[in-house]
């Protein structure tokens, strides 16, 4: 398998995922360079990570990447995309790709006008647990899915999972929601665990999605969940012949006998002195998910982001997207409607067909 060469624009917390992946998987990915506009910051990053860090785009592109990963603040995305499109440089853009519905439509028009290769790095459906859940749904284990309750992800990440599990495609939908606030003890953050016992007020958002095809999603998210040891993930997916209830899957056999089984996670290096690495998730005696990067010392989100890099490389080789741009734009668009629903409690917000949806529906 050939090594995928990619360059990176950005130096924030999210950008470091790509740095770690390139370091952990040198036989799969080669980071040709990192663009940091501030020369001093570029020099510091280059020294810290041992990478080619530059402060202008021409220098970055001289490293001859197969594509560029764009991991910058939202307001800087479209200017970079316009410049890279003008140069014909393929782009894997971090989420979200724009800030407004108008900008999403501008991005779709840009992609249609120029035809330059563009993918968005939505990773959650590639995370081990979500991938295992999705595999169970797609093989029909619980029958046609009717509704999903999701309390794990925010905004476009949540919309992506909701639409995939409901197989909602570009169906119009209505949203109704409300924002609450509750006190919670802080236990962790991006900087690590906390033990000071500080109590803060944290938002909790509840939104109902009703899709035209009949699928329903119940969204529930607190902004402390990503980094908390006392506010955990919850997922329930109900189908005609069973349900997924977090790690437990209940379903009927062909003879309508009820079966209950739990997903079993397998990690190498647990309770022994081997190298830690995720192997996969099993249901009974079969894998619903197997790590496509065996032996890599990467956490679940890093594995998913590595999957985006691999998917981008496959897209350039075969033309088959791992996450179609129309889906990325639809997920972002519905996430904007989520904000609108929360700002107008209990009022029904209805989606409107966008240009990418009409193209996706033919």
N, C-alpha and C positions, 0 to 999 in steps of 0.2 A: 504494500500500500504506500503510495507516494505521500510525502510530507506536504501538508497544507501551509502555505506561506500567507500570513496576514499581518497587516499593520494596524495600529491602534491610535485613535484620536481621543484624548481625554486622560485624566489622571486622578479621577475621584475614587470614592470607595468602590463603586461598581466596576470601574476599570481594572481594579486589582484582581478581580476574578479571572480576567483574561491573562494577566501576568502569571498568576499561580497555575493556570491550566497549561500554558506554554512551558513553564518550568517542570511540571509534573509529567507531561506527555511530549517530550522532545522528538519521539519517533513518529508522532502524528501531526504536531503543530510547531511551526517556526515563527516566532514573533520577529518580524524584520525591522520594526521600529515603532517608537511611540512619539506622537506629536503633543508637546506641551508648549503653549504659546509663550509663557514666561521662560526666558533662557536659564535663569537661576534654578527654577523649579525643574526644568528639563535636566539640567546637570545633576541635581540632587537625586532625581528619580533614576537616572541612568546609573549612577554610582550605587544606589541602594539595591537595584534589581539586576545590575549587570546587563543592561539592554541598551540598544542604540536609541537614545532619546534626543529628539531634535525640536526646533522651535518654529519651523515653517513647513508648509505643505509640500513644496517642491523637494525639499530634502527627504521628507518621508517617502514620497513616491519613487525616489531614486533607489530605494531599497527593494524595488520590484516585488511588491506583494501581489498575491492572487486577488485579494480583496482588502477593503478597509473596514474595520470595526469602528463605528461612530458611537462614542459613549460620552456625550457632553450634556450640558444643561438644555432643557427643552427649547429655550429661546434661541439657541445656537444651532439647532438641528437643521432647519430648512436652508439657511445660508450655506452650510457645509454640503448638504445634499445637492443644491443647485450647482455648486462649484465642481463637486465630484462627478455629477451627471454630465456636465459640460466637458469634462476630461475623459468620460467613458470609463470611470473606475467603478467596479462593482462594490456595493456597500451592504454590510450587515449592521443595521441601525438598532441601538438599544431602545427599549420602551420608555415612554411613549414616543411615537415619531412626530407628534405635533401637539399644539396647545389648544386649538379650536377646531370646530367642524369645518370652517372655511379653509384652514391650513391643511386639514386632511384631504379636502377636495383638491387643493392646490398640489399636494403631493401626488395624488392619483393622476392628475392631469400631467404633471411632470413625468411620471413613470410611463404614461401612455404616449406622451409626445416624444420622449427620448428613447424609450425601450431599454434604458440601462438597467442592469441586474440589481435589484434591490430586495432585500429580505429584512424582516424585523425579528429581533432576538427575544421573542416571547418564549420563556423556558419552562413554565410550570408543567405543561403536559408531558414534558420530557423528564421531569423528576421521577425517581424510582416509584414512589408510592402512587402518585397521580397516574403514571404510565400503567401500573398494575391495575388500578381501579378502571382505567379506560379500556384496558384489554378485556377485563371481565365484562364490561358493558358491550363492547363491540362484538364479542363472540356470542352475545345473546344469553348469557348465563342467567340474568334476571328478567329477561324479556324486554319488550319495548319500554323505554324509560318515560315516566310520566312527570316526575318532579325531582328536584334536587335541593337539599338544604346545605348551604356551604358557609362555614364560619372558619376561615383560614387565610383568605387572601383579600387584597383590596383592589378596587377599581378595575383596570383592564385585565389584570391577571385573573381576577374572579370571573369577569365576563367571558374570557377565553375558555375557562373550564366549564362554565355554565352552558355555553353554546355547544361545546364539543359533546358533553354528556347528554344534552337534550337533542343533539343532532339538529339544531335549530337553523343552521345555515344563515341566510339573510332574511329570515322571517321578521316582519314588523313586530314590535312588542310595546307593551305599556308598562310603566314603572310607577310605583307608589312607595314613598318611604318617609322615614323620620329619623332624626339624630337625637341621641340621648347622651348623657354624661354621667359617669360613675367613678367613685374613688377606688383606686387600686394601689397596692404596694409595688413599687418599682423593684424588679429583680434582675434585670439584665438590659444591655444595650449593645450597639455596635462595638463599643469599647470593651465589653466583657461583663461579667456578673457583678451585681451590686448587693451589698449587705447592710446598707445604712438604714433600711426600713422606711425610706421616704414614701409618703402617700401623695399621689397626684390625682387630679381629675382627668379622666381619659374619655374621649369620644367613643360612642358605640353606635354604629349605623345599621339600620334595618330597612331593607328594600325588597319589595315583591316585584318579580318580573313575570308577566303573562305574555307568552308568545302566541302569535296568530295560529300556529299549528296545534296548540293545546298544551304545550309544555309549560311548566311553571317552575320558577326558581325562587327560593327564599334565601336572601343574602343577609348575613349577619357578621359584622366585623368591628372589632375594637382596635384602635391604632396602637395598642400595646402588644398585640398578639405575636407579631414577628419576633419580638425580643422579650419574652416573658416565660418564666417557669411555672406560673400559676394561671395563665390564660392560654389554653392549648387549642390545637386544631380539632375541628369537628366536621364530619361530612356524612350525609345520609342521602342515598340515591334510591328511589323507589321505582321499581318496574312492575309490569303486570305479573311476573312470575317470581318475584323475589326482591331483595333489597341489599344494598351495601350500607352497612352501619359502621363507619370507620374501618377498623381492621377485621370486622366480622361480616361474612357474606352468607345470606340465607337465600336458598333457591329451591326450586322443585325439579326433580328428575323427570325423565320422559314418562315415568309411571305416576307422576304427581306425588312422589314421596318427598317430604321436606328434608333438606340437608342444611346443616349449619357448620361452617368452617371458618377458620381464621387465617389471614395472611401471615406467613412466617418469613421474617427477614433473616437473611443469611449474610453475615459479614465475616471476612477472613481476619485472623489475628485476635479474635475474642477469646479470652481465657487461655491464651497461649502466647508464645513469643514470636509469632509470625508478623509480617507486615500487615497493618490494618488496611483493608480495602473492602468496599461493598461488592457483594457477588450478585445478589438478586432477591426477588420476593416470590415465594412459592405459595400455591394453594393446593392442599393435599400433596401430591407427589410430582407436581409440575410447576415450572416457572411461568408466572404471568409477566415477569420482567427479569431480564438478565442484563447486567451492566455491560454496555458496549465498549467500555474501557477497562477491561479486567486488570487488576493489580494496581490501579492508580489510587494514590492516597488523596482522594478528593471527597469533599462532602456532597450531599445530595444536590444542592443548588449548583455547585461547580460541575458535577456530572451533567446536569441539564444544560448548562451554558456550553460545555464542551460539545454536547449534542447539537446545539445551534451552530457552532463552528463547523462540525462535520456535515450538518445539513446544508450549510452554505456552500461548502466545497462540492457536495453532491449536486446541488442546484446548478453550479457553474459548469459541471461536467455533463449533466443529463438534461437540464432545463426543467426538472421537476422540483417545485418549491417544497420545503419542509413545513412552511407556515405561509400560505398564500398572502400576498400583500392585501388583497381585498378583505381577508379575514382580520388581518392586523388593524386595518382602518376601521372595520365594523366594531371590533372590540374596543378600540379607543373612542369611537363615536358614542357607543352605548355607555362608556364610562363617563363621558361628559354629561349624558342625560342622568346618570346616577347623581352627580353633583347637583343638577337642577332639581331632581326629585327631593333631595335632602334640604335644599334651600326653600322649597315650597311644600311643607309637610302635608301629607294626605292628599295632595292634588295629583291627579293622574297625568303623567307625562308620556306622550306618544312619540315613538320614533317615526322618522320620515325616510322614504327611500333615498339613498345617496347614489352617486354615479357608479361607485365600485360595486354596489349591491346589484344594480341593474345589469352591469356587465357580467357579474358572477352568475346571475340567474338567466343569462342569455337573452 
